[in-house]
């Protein structure tokens, strides 16, 4: 038994012992003399089955889902529910069975049962609250004793209160909260867990100066999620923090109540997005908890985030399949994975190796497979088209076939918005992989327990390898210029967390849709899922804003150079093909489309031709296959020299 299992066993034993003590204490308080001795005689017959029943009730009431150090109102409600069920059970047994049929009188009585209810509540809840208080007192002492960093919290009072709880619990370390600044004036004059609200964001300079004069200078600013909303003007906050020379960090969390919280430097990309889509955590926990999950390409930007989310939502086993040894080592050393209860392992394998993929799948027997391994950079795949087909097409075929053979319940293929009306090898290979998955999915339609194969499309991921934002940051750090391929280029953006949660949400819906598919003959069967990403961002505007967030002025301090579009690049991205019928799935923030696919035999014929094209190096033949399979695919044509304004001229016009 591991350490976590031992702790849970001790808690269960504690609650069962407290149940027996509660009954005994109730009798000794309520009765005396012959009334007491008469009941004590029958306890050996009554108490063991009642304690066993209590254990079932405690499990049903979810008394063991959270740790004692985080005991809160929801935990007290669970205790209230459990004690009430036990009391009502005693009442029913006493009035229906014992009194009229066995004794002719009540063994407990209403007053005794009410007294038992109170004592049981106290014995279950008291130790939990006492343990939390001891942890709180110790954490306060540790914060004061250790070399903690004097920190000013930024954000609404309710957000700051949650962070303060995390500091007290020890999940946010080396942080000594000295005060709170809120962008809402109705928070002024309040105090959160003993830490006062000292003013609004406009008072930042004055508050910092006051602490400096007192001899306890603020060393760090901590932004809560509400400090990064548009209403709080986070651009101004970041600029002022840099002017003051103070590090500005944000709170990241993988759990409710800021459990497993971490501090990360506030980056420019944290301010570039619309408000993130709120996910249904309960839905994802219900879907992932206890499952065996395999992630291909688990060391990449999206794959690694999927791994951390799968672990956070309680998967029993996680296997990371990765062709890059450094990437595999990096994700397996991730603190989130190392500190979880999930059994995590990794294998070095290339999705293009069909026999190796089958070997791994059959040995692990996953229930859910997330296929994130891919080649994804448009310019490279335009030059190295054979590698794109080998990985994105045949690699996806290998993963899908092996997962089906291994008995997986759900397969999720990570796709891209470039797969719609594709004009690049990346888009064409990804769209063809979607088509293979849809053909395979259709083949199993209507079978009980059949594998579901879906695709998830999303746009550019901020911070991922090859993303425009890290590129712009590096160019700004070098003093410019920032290079933009076209002044009218627009893109959708999302965070890696959003992308991973979309993938998990889509997989959960795909699993739920099995029974519905059997009832409706597939009429409501969705095959492609897309996040509602709001309005796309103009890349030129993005470059200008990033320059200003870095403290410079576009065109004066940092230039923007327009270089011309690259092969396979288009100005606007599309989320759905024109002929794809959309369907409402009832999940906020997620759209879906019903499948449009060719039959399996036709897809297999195309695969055979693609295999011949690879063997002969015949790009025209490969493009002919894509054109036949994807009528919207635009064959590669030599690109004329870009007719764009010179960088200096464009800057002058602005």
N, C-alpha and C positions, 0 to 999 in steps of 0.2 A: 504494500500500500504506500503510495507517495505521500508527501507531506500534506498536500491539500486534502487528500482523502482521509488522512488521520485527523486533521482538524475538523472536518465535517462529521466524522464518527464521534468525536468527543462532544460536539454540540448536540448531536442526536441523543447520546447517552445522557447529557445534562438535562435536556428537555423531558426525557422519559422519567428520570429520577425526580425532577421537579413535579411531574404529574402525580407520582406516588406520594410525595411529600405534601402536595396540595390537598389530596384526599385525607391523609392522616391529620394534617393541621386543621382542616375543616371539622373533622369529628371531635378533636380535642377542644376546639374553641366552642363548638355548638352543644356538645353533650358532656355528661359526667355520670359517674356512678354506673348503675345497671344499664342505662341507655347507651353509654359509651362501650362498656364491655360486651354488650349484646352485638353491637355493630363490628367491633374489632374481631370477634370470633369469625365473622363471615368474610373478612377482608381477604384471606388467602384464596378464597373462591372467586371473589369479585375483581380484585385488583389486577392480576396478570392479564386477563382478556381486555380490561379497560385500558391499561397502559399500551397494549398492542394496538388497540383501536385508536388511541390518541396518536400513536406514531403515524398511522395512516392519515389521520386528519392533519397533522403538522406538515406532512409531505404535500397533501392536497392544498394546504393554505400557503405553500411556498415560503416556509420559515427558513429554508436553507439556500435560498437563491442569492442572498446578500451576506456580506461579512459584518460581524458585530461592530467593527470599528466605524462602519458607515450606517449604523442603526438610525432610522429616521421614521417619519410619520407613516410612510407606506408599510414599514416593518411592524410598527405598533398596530396598524390596522389588520395586518395578517394575524397577529397574536390575538387581537380582539375577535376576529372571525373564528379562529381555531377554538378559543375558550368558549365562545358562544355556541358553536356546534357541539362541543362536549357537554356543556350545561343543558342544552336542549335535549340531547340524547339521554342524559341522566333523568331529566324530567319525564320523558316519554316512557323510559323503562320503568321508572318508579310508579308512574300513575297507570300505565297500561298493563304491565306484567307483574311487578312485585306486589303492589298493594292488593289488587283484587284476586290474584291467583295463587300467590306464594305465602305471603305473611299476614294478609288481612290488615296490615297497617303500612305506613310509609317507611321505607328504609332511609330515605334522605329527607324529603319534605321540601317545600318551596323555599323556605328561609335558608335551609342548609345548602341547597343548590345555588342560591344567589351568593351566599358566602363563599362557596367553592369557586364560583366564577371570578370573584374579586381576588381571591388568593392565587388562583391559577394565573390570572393576568399579571399580578405582581411578580410571581416567581419566574415567569417567562420573560417579561419585559424588563424587570428591574436589573438583572445581571447584564442584559444587553446595553441598557443605558449607562450603567455603572462602568462597564468596560469601555464604552465610547468616551465617557468623561475622563477616565484615566488616560486613554490615548490622547485626548485633547489636552489635558494638563501636561502630559509629558511632551507633546509637540510644542506647546507654548514655551515650556522650559528650554527645549532644544533650540527653538528659534532664537530665544534671548541669549542662550549660552554660545551657540555656534557663530561662526563668522558669516552671518547672513547679510545679504545686500539690501540696504535701505531702498525701498521701492515705492513708487507712487502708482496706484491703480487708476486706470482710465476706462470710463464706461458707466453705464447705468448702475444704480445701486443694487438692483437685483442680480446683475451679472457679477458685480464685485463681490457680493455675498457668497456666490457659488465658488469663486476663486479663493476667497478667504477660507472656506470650508476645506478646499483642496490643500491649502497651505497648512492648515491645522492638522489635516490627516497625514501630512508628510508626502503626498503625491507631487506637490510642487515644492521643491527643496531650495535651500539657501536664499529664501526670500523673506524680508522683514517689512511688512506693509506699514507705511507711515501715514498714509492718507489716501483719499479717493477724490478724483475729479470727474464730474459727470457733465455730459452735454445737456442734460435736462435740469432746468432750474427747480423743478419740484422735488429734486433729491437733496437740495441744499438744506443744511441744518440737521440732517439725519446722521445716524451712526450705524455702520454695518459690523456686527460682531466686535464692537469696541473700537472700530477704525472710523474716524470721522470723514464726512464729505466736506472738503475744504473749499470747493468752488467749482466753477465750470472750466471748460477747456481754455476759455479766454484768459483765465487767471493763472495759467501754467507758469509763465515767467515769474510772476510775483510769488507764487507758492514755492518754487524752487529757490528763489532768493531768500525767503523767510527761513527755510530749513538750513540754508548755507550760513545765515547769520546766527542761528542757534547752535551751530557746531555739529550738526548731523546732516551733512549734505546728501541729497538724493543721488543715488548711483545708477538707477535704472527706472524706465517707464514700462509698465505692463498694460497692454491694450487688451481689453476683453472684447468678445465678438461685437457687442453693440457699439464700440468705439470705431468700428470699421464700416458701419452703415453709411449710406450717402448723407443722411441727416446730420451725422456727427462731423462732416467735412474732414475725413481722414487725411486728405492730401495736405491740408494745412497742419495737421498734427504731426505728420512725418517730417515736414519741412522745419517746423519749430524744434522738434526733437534733435534734428541734425544741427540746427543753429546753436542749440544749447550744448551740443557735444554729448548727449545722453543716449545710450543704447535703448532702442524701442523694441520690445519683444511682444509676441502675441501668445495666446494660450491655444494649444491644440489638445484634443481629447479624443480617446477611442471608446469612452464609456460614459454612461449616464452619471450625472452628479460630479463631473470632472474627474472621475476615477481614471487612473492611468494617464493623468494629464502631463503634458510636457510644455516647456517654453521653447519657442523658436524665434529667431530674429524676424522682425517684420520686414518682408521683402516688398519690392515695388509691385510684383505680380499679385500680392494679396489685395491690392487696391484697384485692380483693373477690371474686376468682374461685376456683373449684376449680382443681387442677393442670391445666395446658393439655394437650390431646391431642398426643402425639408424632406427627409426620408422617413419612412415608417420603420423605426428601429425594431419594434415588436415583430413586424412582418419578416424582416431579415433574420432576426434571431430564431424565429420559429422555423424558417426555411433551412438555415445553415446548421443550427445546433445539433451536434451528434453525428454529422455526416462526414464521410470520407471524400476529400476534395483533392483534385489534381489540377495544377496550374502549369500550362506550358509557357515558356518565355517568362517564368516567374522572377527573373532577375532584372527585367526591363522596367520602364517607367510605370506602365499600367499593370503589368503582371505582379510587380512587387507590392503595389498598393492593394491589389486584389488579395494577395497573401495576407497582408496585415489586417484587412477587413474580415476575411474569412476566420482568422484567429480570434479577432475581437468579438465576433458573433457566435463563437463557441463550437467550431468544427472539432470533431473528435480526432481526425487525422488530416494532415496536409502533406502532399508530396509536390515538390517543386521540380519541374523538368526544365533544364536549361542547357544550352549548348556551350555557353561561355563559362569557363571555370571561375574567373574572377567575379562575374555577376552572381553566380550561384553561391559562392562564399559570402559575398556581401549581403545577400538577402537572408541567408541562414544565420548570420551573425546579428541580424536586426534585433534590438532589445525587446521589441514587442513580441516577436516570435519566441525568443529565448525565455521570457517570463510568463508565457501562457501555459495553460493546461493542455493545449493541443499537442499531439505527437507530430513533430515536424521532421521531415527528412527531405533529402534532395538527391537527384540523379543527374549525371551528365549524359545528355542524349540530344540528337538532332532530329527534329520532326521529319526531315527528309529521309531518314533511315527507317523504312517501313517495318522491318523485322525488329529493330530495337524498340520502336514505339509500341509495337504489339507486346513485346516481352515485358516492358514496364507496366503497361496497362493491365495485362492479365495478372501480373504479380501483385499489383496494388488493389485492383478491383474498385475503382472510384465510383461514387454515386453521382458526383457532379464534376464535370470537366470544364475548365475555363481555358480556351485556346487563345492565348495572347501572343504566341511566338509568330513573328512576321518580320519581313523587310518592309520598311515603311517610308523611306525618303525618296520623293519623286525624282529628283535629278539622277540619283545613283541607279535607280531601277530603269530609267530611260536608257542609260548606257549599258547596264548589266541586266538586260531583260531576261536572260536565261535563269539567272539566280532568283529573280522575282517569281518566275513561274515554278521553279523547283520548290521554293519555300512556301509562297503564299497559296499556290494551287495544290501541288502534290503533297506538300506538308500538311495542309488542311485535310486533304483526302485521307492521308495516313492516320491523323489524329481521330477524325470522325469514325472511320472504319474500326480502328482499334478500340475506341471507347464503346462503340455499339457491341463489338464482340465481347468486351469485358463486362457488359451488362450495366453500363452507366444509365442513370435515370434521365439526366439532362446534360446536354452539351451546348456551351455558349461560345460562338465564334466572334472574336473581336474584329469588327469591320471599321469602315471609315466613311465619312460623307463623300469622299472622292470616288466611291464605288457607284454613285448615281450619275448617269450620263457620262461615263468615264472618258477622259481625254488623255489619260496617262496609263503606263503599265501598272502602276500601283493600283489605280482605280479598277482597271480591267481584271487584274488577278484577284483582287478582293471581291469584286462582284461575282466572278466565276466561282470562287470559294463559297459565297453565299448561295449560289444556285445549286451547287452540289449538296450543301447541307439541306436545302429546301427539298430537293429531289429525294434525298434519303429520308427526310422527315415525312414526306408524303407517302413513301413506301410503307411506313409503319402506321399510318393514320388508321385509327379505329381499333388497333390491337390493344388489349388490356396490358397495362404496364410497359408499353413500348417506350423506347428512348425518344425524347424530344430534342430536336436540333434547331437552335435559333441563332440569329445574328444580332449584334448590337452595334449601331453606328453612332459615332460622335465626332465632333470637330477637333480642333487643335487643343492639346492639353498643355496648360501653362506649366513651365518648369520641366517638361519632359525633354529627353535627349533630342536635339534638333529643333526644339520649339523656338519661335522667333524671339520670345522674351529674353531667355538667357543670352541669345546672340546679341540683342540690342544692349543688354546690360554690359556685356564684354566690350562692345564697341564704344559705349559711353565711357567706360573705365579707361579706354585707350585715348580718349579725347576726340573720338569720332573719326570719320563720319559714320552715321547710321545709314545702312544700305536698305532701300526699299525697292522691290522689283517693279512696282507700278503704283502710281499715285492713287488709283481707284481700287486697288486690291482690298477685298474685305474677307474676313474669316469669323467663324464662330469660335469661342473659347470656353473652356471649362477647366476646373481643377482636377488633379488626379483623384482626389477623394470623391468628387462628384462622378467622375467616370467609373470608378470602382463600384460605387453604390448603385449607379444605373445598371451595371452589369449584374449585380446581385439581385436587384429588384426585378429585372427582366427575367432572370432565371427562376425566381420564385413564382412569377406569373405563368411562365411556361409550364412549370410543374403543376400548378393549380388547374391549368387548362386541359389537362388530360381527360379528366372525368367529363368536363363540359364538351370536349371534342367527341367523346363517345356518344353523348346524348344528342348532339347537333350535327353529326356527320361532318365535323370539321368546319362548319359555317363560321364559327367564331375563333378559328385558330389563327393566332398571330405568329408571324415568322420573323419579323424585323422590328426592332425596338430602337427608338431615338429619344434622346433627352430634349425637352423643350428648352432651347438654349437662348431664347429671347432674340434680341436684335444682334446681327453680326457687327463686328468691330472693323472700322476702316484702319488698315495697317498704318497708313501715313499719320492718322490722328493718334494711334497708339504710340508711334515713335515720338511724336511731339509731346505727348503727356509724360512719357517715361523720361524724356530729357528734363522737363520741368520738375518732376518728382525728384530727380537727382540734383536739383538745385541749379540748373543751367537754363539758358534761353535758346530755343531752337533758332537756327539761322545765324545766331551771334556767337554763342559759345560752342555749340555742337551743330554741325551741318547734317543735312539729310540728302543723301545721294540716291537718285532714281536710276536703277541699273538695267531695267527691262526684264520682262517675264522670262522664265526658264522653260525648257522643254517639258511638256506635260502639265504645265501650271495653268490655271484659269482664274479669272478675277473673282467669281462668286461661287460659293459652295451650295449644294442642293441636298436636302435631307431625304426626300422620297422621289422615286421615279414617277413619271407622269401616269403610268398605267397601274401603279401599285394602289389597290383600294385600302384606304385607311380604316382602322377599326378602333372604337373606344374601349379601353381596358379598365377604366375606373381607377387609375392610379395617377395621382397628381404629379405633374411634371414630366410624364412619360407618354410618348405617342407610339403607335404601333401600326403595322400594315399587314394585311393578309398576303399569303405567298403567291408569287407569280413565278412559275418554274417550268422547265422542260422535263420530260419524263426521264427516268433513270437510264434507259438504254441510249437515249440521245446524248445525254451528258457523258456516258462512258465512251461513246464514239468520239466525242470532242477530246476527251482525255487522251485517247489513243493517238489522235492526230497531233495534239500538243507534245506528246512524248516523242513522236517522229520529228517534230520541228526542233525540239531540243537536241536530239541526236545529230541532226544535220546542220544545226545552227541557222535554220531558215526562219528569220523573223517575220517575213511576209506571210508565211504559212500560219505562224502563231497568231498574227494579227487578223488573218482571215477567219480563224476559229473564233476569236473574240468578237469579231464583227458579226458573224453568224449567230453566235450565242447571245450577244448583247447588241441589238440593232442600234442602240444609241451610241455605241463606241465609235469614237472618231479616230480613224487611222492616223498614224504618225505622218506628218508632213514636215519638210524642212522649214524651220521658222525663219522668217525674214528678219533682218536686223531691226532691233527695237527702235521705234520712232518716239522717243520720249524727250521732254525738255531737259536741258542740261541742269545739273544740280544747282549751280549758282543762279541761273535764271529763275528757277522755280522758287528758290529761297527769296530772291529779290521781290518776286510778286507777292509773297506773303508779308 
